[in-house]
Amino acid sequence: MLSRLLRVFTQSPCGYLWANTQAMCNSFKSELMIGNHQLGACTLTSRTSLTSPTKDTVKAALYLATATVNKSTTAYSATNEVSGTGYTAGGVTVTNGTDPTLSTDTAVWTPSASIVYTTVTLTTAFDCVLLYNSSQSNKAISVHTFGSQTVTAGTFTLTMPANDASNALIRIA
């Protein structure tokens, strides 16, 4: 009986209800192939400058637990983003001091520091962060989920994993 009740609550006429889902965004995968994202220092021709290439700016925005942010997300949007005291729409800039590299046979990239939202009050539950490229029209990179959170006059920190083939935030095998 319980499984039948769960099915009723988790299905809609069009299939399952959506929720935030951790994934590398599909648009990011194809945009990598055409050079839309530069997460590391470029030693070849850069899109913006041949003499002094620069890394793109990556930002991290938090989304409500009731949002639908997933692999189909193509760009940052303020729709269903958290709001509260001390939080700026668009999130925070990600510290990107480590260039993408190869670990065994896997390309890896992880921000070089934790992602920190300081002195915020976010009273509506949130459970994911969208990484996006603010240098390239706010194109989505990836969605990362965690347990539902609220913060009252505190600091919310997302600690970054090791930058290796088993743990890196972005891994392409």
Residue, then its C-alpha position, 0 to 999 in steps of 0.5 A: m500500500l505504501s509503495r502505491l501511495l508513493r507512486v501517486f505522490t511522485q507521478s504526474p500525468c506526464g510522468y514523474l515530477w521534476a526536481n533539482t537534479q545533479a548533472m553536467c548540463n547538456s548544453f555545456k558538453s556541446e559548447l566545449m566542442i566549439g570553444n565557448h568556455q575557457l576555464g583555464a589559461c589558454t596557451l593557444t589562440s583565445r577568443t578575446s585576445l591573442t596576446s593576453p588570454t584570460k579565463d572566463t568568470v564562473k559564478a555559483a547561484l543557489y536554487l530553491a528546493t522547489a526549483t527544476v534545475n537539471k541537465s537541461t538547464t542552458a543558462y543562469s536564470a533568476t527564476n526560483e533562485v534563492s533570495g534573502t538578506g546578504y544574498t545577491a542575485g546571480g550568486v558568487t564568483v567562483t575562485n578559479g585558480t586551477d586550470p583543467t587538467l588530465s587525471t589518468d584518462t579523465a579531464v578534470w576541473t574543480p574550483s580552487a577554493s570553497i564556494v562561500y556565501t557570507t552573512v546570509t539569511l536564506t529562510t526558504a529551503f534550497d538544495c542545489v547550486l548552478l555553476y555558470n559562465s558569466s563571461q559567456s552569456n551566463k551559459a550553464i555548466s553544471v548543477h550540484t545538489f546537496g541536502s535541503q538547507t536554510v541559513t539564518a545570519g550565517t555563512f553557507t560553504l560548499t567545500m570543494p572535492a579533490n581535483d582528481a579523476s574520482n572526485a573532481l567537480i567536473r569530470i570528462a572521461 
